[in-house]
Structures are given as C-alpha cells and as structure tokens.
Amino acid sequence: MSLQEKVLVYKDDVIKSIQGAIQIKSVMEEAKEGMPFGEGPAKALNYFVELGKDMGFEVINYDNYVATIEFGEGEEVLGILGHVDVVPEGEGWDYPPYSGALVDGRIYGRGTLDDKGPSTICLYAMKAIKDSGVKLNKRVRMILGANEESGSKCMEHYFGTLKMPQPTLAFTPDSNFPVTFAEKGIVRVRLKNNYSTLANVSLSGGNAFNSVPERCELTIPVDYLEGVAESLVAYNESREYKIECEEKDGNYHINSYGKSAHASKPYLGYNSVSALFEFLREVKVKNEEFRSLVEFFNTCIKMDIDGKSLGVNFEDEESGKLTLNIGKTTLKDGILEICIDIRCPVKVENKKVIEIIKERASKFMEVELAGDTAPLYVAKDSFLVSTLMNVYKDVTGDVESQPIAIGGGTYARSVTNGVAFGALLSSQVDNMHQKNEYLEVDKIDTLLKIYVEAIYQLAK
C-alpha cells in the first residue's frame, strides 16, 4: 500500500479531530498566568499536544506559546508550521461557529480552513509516514503557534526569546495551492484622536486589523446631523449593502452593513465602516469635530481598497497591487481609534508607504505604527518551491497552475527557508475570516494525499 493510500485510512479520525479542535474557542484574550494569549488559545494548543502524544510523537509545549510535535532522525529538520488561534467569529452563522457541525458533507466552524483543519490533516499525514516505517533522512517537526492571527508573538518567543533552531526547510498549510512563493509586506497603522465634543457619540465597526468589518454602528445626537432621512433613501437605492437608521431618545442609531473578508483580499468583502462615512458625506454634519472625521474618511479613505486616496496605490509585476483595509474603528468617550491594514507589493519598501501615510493622515489625527512586517520572496526554481509544485501537480493533475504571490502573512516569514503550501484548493470557496467557514469532507482525501507526499518528498 502506497503512502497516499495508507493516509486515507485515517480520514474518519481526521474528521473527528478537526471537530474537536473547532469546538475550542481560541480567539486571543487577556493573558493569564501560564497562558500568554488567554485561556482559549492555550486550550487549543494543548488539544493538539494530547493528540500528538496519543499518536506516539515526541511532544513539547513551550509555555503555551508554541508546541512541537516531532518524529524521525537526522540533523536536518523539515518544519510544518500551523496555528491553533482563530479570528473572532462575527455574526450571522447558519451553524454555531464553535460546534464543528457536520452538515451536508461540510464541517462548519471557525478554523476549519484557517488553520486547525489543515494543521490536523498535516498531523495525520505525519502519522501515516511514521506508522508506515518509511525511512526518512530528516526529522519532521510540526511547530504549532497560538498567536498567528494577532501578531505571531508565539514564533517571536520560540525562535527569538528561546532561540530554538530554525528548520532546514519548512512549509505552512495556511494559504492557497499550488505554492505561495511571495507574500506582500504588511504595514499596520493605528490612527488616534481625542474629541472633546464627541463624548456622547459612539462608533463601533469591525473586530481586528485583518478582517473587513461586516457591520458598523453609530449612535449620535440628532442635532449633530441634518438631512439624514432624505440622504438615506437616495443612498440605499443604488447599493447592495444597506444602511439603516432609527431615531430614539434624541439620538440617531445608524447601522451600516457590509460583507466580511480577509484583509489581504478586501475586494472579496464590502467595508461597512467606509460605507458609513461615504453615506455621511451626503449628510449635513453640524458638529465641527465629527465633520473633520467625516472629511478625513472622504479625503483619505473613501471606498478605496488600493490606497489611492492616501497616495499609496503601488503595484509590481511579482505580487500585484497594494491593498488597504479599515479593519476596526471605535469612538467611545471622545477617543477615536482607526486600525488600518495594508499589504505592500514585494518590490515596494514598507518604509515608503509608511512615510506617505504619516504625511497625509497626520493632518487629521495622530498616526501610530502598529506593525511593519517585511515581505517574503523565495525563488520559483528553488528546491522547496519546485518540489512542492511537482507534488501538487502529480496529486491533482493540475499542470497549468503556477506559484502564486499573496497579500496574506503566514508563518513562512518566521523561518529562513519556508513557503506557504495550501491548504485551499481552487475548487474550494475561500471563506476564511468570514461567517460559515467550512471544510468540505470530500476535499480531505486530496489534502491528505498532497501533504503525505509533500512531507515524504521533502524529508526523504
């Protein structure tokens, strides 16, 4: 029996294990003793620790930042990097987001695609090889982190603070097939201001830098705005995603609706925060401070997803256009915070983008740099990329696809010789970071075959 045949024996166990992982809500929370990213991520990490132990692997938990699951011998190491944390679930799910519900051939839940499902599949691919007794010349080490979605502090701790050795080569199943050879630079900016006359105004939209906000809520005194009803009718006539308004207790309660998506692909979503301020452009704003906020959005942001209004709409041949996402916006007790996520083309320096944003946005508010991550680039003809491409083509029969560049940031940036490899097939719907995230059961066979062959070819 070949490895690709043998790994399919574990399919039922894969399904159950994915469901078990999904049932742990592992969104980053306030740190607790021994739990640097909160209770949920620590529980999820230990779920995989116990799974690895039950499979007979060598397992180490590094302070609930990272866990390693390993087998084999040799000086060189093949690393498989996955993460157990997830983004917040959001609203509007058809099935509970932490149920792992199996409905109509789909496993539903936050993390089925990003990244608990793929990490589980890779773990069983490792088990198939270990149980087969096939001789490898490299050790295979799964490195699981608990903070990928909120800054990858887990890998900083593992490789930086603890100074653990880099794997010889590595992949992470946290992107799309066939192989991601380039990842855009990531810049995160936090805009702040303190408005003395807006203590009675509240604004809330989005929940993270790296998600397009699906809903935005504004509560504002009626006498701060004029012409709301007329503008609302005209606005909604031409838009798919609507804005609702209710007048109650001397306030307008305005809800703007959109569509969630990953910040690296804002074109797949519709930003409810940007849409709210596009609507407010048509309203007479009588409060001077709130008017300046509306002016900022309609001067520097608009509905752009390419940064054009901020003057940063760069692009290159290798990785395409810059993308910009307003991920989270809050105004409470007069304190404003706007979180902006930008994915920069690999041939454009992050520094240049940051300088332009500071110059443009500082006219309106304080600009704080919240993240500056360099791009990743691995040559298409390298051993790592070419081997993974060959595995993908052999298993799927897709000989036309070429290595891709993405706006997403993966753990591949944490290692000196790594790329993202799957786990999203072209035939799958990309609903990572969206409601109703799901993994189709009938895709698990192909994924198991791809990953068991990839591990073998890279470590043999």
Summary of the structure (lengths in Angstrom):
residues: 460
radius of gyration: 23.2
end to end distance: 17.8
largest distance: 75.5
contacts: 1707
relative contact order: 0.18
helix: 34%
strand: 28%
